[in-house]
Amino acid sequence: MIELSRPTRKRIQTVFPQNQWSTVEDLLESRCGDNLPFVEPSHARLAERIRFAVLKLSQGDLAELQRQIEEAHVDWRDVLMVAGFGSDSSAHRRWKP
């Protein structure tokens, strides 16, 4: 399992209401990490990039977050592109919700 980074937790707390933080954290840790296709446990930076993308695309909606995580399981590159993080491997770091 790839643990959530501090920047990921900060974005969760910005995008989602406090009563959903633990649910969102659990979803990202259990469903959006090294269990994605071609994401290995050593790929923490890639996992963070994908997590930022699904958070951005969710717009603070839990059902949409779950849908975006499912999309990432089909092809996380599409999720990165839609979020605007596909062409620049550091673009996600500049996203400040």
C-alpha positions as CSV (number, residue, x, y, z in Angstrom):
1,M,0.0,0.0,0.0
2,I,1.2,3.5,-0.9
3,E,0.4,5.8,2.0
4,L,-1.1,9.2,1.5
5,S,1.4,12.1,1.4
6,R,1.0,15.2,3.4
7,P,0.1,17.2,0.2
8,T,-2.6,14.7,-0.7
9,R,-4.1,15.0,2.8
10,K,-4.1,18.7,2.5
11,R,-5.9,18.7,-0.8
12,I,-8.5,16.2,0.6
13,Q,-9.1,18.6,3.5
14,T,-9.6,21.5,1.0
15,V,-11.8,19.7,-1.5
16,F,-14.0,17.6,0.8
17,P,-16.0,18.5,4.0
18,Q,-14.4,17.3,7.2
19,N,-17.0,14.6,7.9
20,Q,-15.8,12.9,4.7
21,W,-12.0,13.1,5.1
22,S,-11.5,9.6,6.6
23,T,-13.8,8.1,3.9
24,V,-11.8,9.8,1.1
25,E,-8.5,8.8,2.7
26,D,-9.6,5.2,3.0
27,L,-10.8,5.2,-0.7
28,L,-7.5,6.6,-2.0
29,E,-5.3,4.3,0.1
30,S,-7.3,1.2,-0.7
31,R,-8.4,1.8,-4.3
32,C,-6.1,4.4,-5.8
33,G,-2.5,3.4,-5.3
34,D,-0.4,0.4,-6.1
35,N,-3.5,-1.6,-7.0
36,L,-3.9,0.5,-10.2
37,P,-2.6,-1.1,-13.4
38,F,1.2,-0.7,-13.8
39,V,1.6,1.2,-10.5
40,E,4.1,-0.5,-8.3
41,P,4.6,0.0,-4.6
42,S,7.8,2.0,-5.4
43,H,5.8,4.5,-7.6
44,A,4.6,6.8,-4.8
45,R,5.1,9.9,-7.0
46,L,2.9,8.5,-9.7
47,A,0.3,7.4,-7.2
48,E,0.2,10.9,-5.8
49,R,-0.3,12.4,-9.3
50,I,-3.2,10.1,-10.0
51,R,-4.7,10.8,-6.6
52,F,-4.5,14.5,-7.2
53,A,-6.2,14.0,-10.5
54,V,-9.2,12.0,-9.1
55,L,-9.5,14.6,-6.3
56,K,-9.5,17.5,-8.8
57,L,-12.1,15.8,-11.0
58,S,-14.3,14.8,-8.1
59,Q,-15.0,18.5,-7.3
60,G,-15.7,17.4,-3.7
61,D,-18.4,14.9,-4.6
62,L,-17.8,11.5,-3.1
63,A,-19.8,9.6,-5.8
64,E,-17.7,11.3,-8.5
65,L,-14.5,10.5,-6.6
66,Q,-15.5,6.8,-6.7
67,R,-16.3,7.1,-10.4
68,Q,-13.0,8.7,-11.2
69,I,-11.1,6.0,-9.2
70,E,-12.9,3.4,-11.3
71,E,-11.9,5.3,-14.5
72,A,-8.3,5.2,-13.2
73,H,-8.6,1.4,-13.0
74,V,-9.5,1.3,-16.6
75,D,-6.7,3.7,-17.7
76,W,-5.3,6.2,-15.3
77,R,-3.6,8.1,-18.2
78,D,-7.0,9.3,-19.3
79,V,-7.7,10.6,-15.8
80,L,-4.4,12.5,-15.8
81,M,-5.2,14.0,-19.2
82,V,-8.7,15.1,-18.3
83,A,-7.4,16.7,-15.0
84,G,-4.7,18.6,-17.0
85,F,-1.8,16.6,-15.5
86,G,-1.0,14.3,-18.5
87,S,1.6,16.3,-20.4
88,D,3.6,17.7,-17.5
89,S,4.7,15.3,-14.7
90,S,4.8,18.2,-12.2
91,A,1.5,19.9,-13.1
92,H,-0.3,18.3,-10.2
93,R,1.9,20.0,-7.7
94,R,0.7,23.4,-9.0
95,W,-2.9,22.5,-8.5
96,K,-4.1,24.4,-5.4
97,P,-7.9,23.8,-4.9
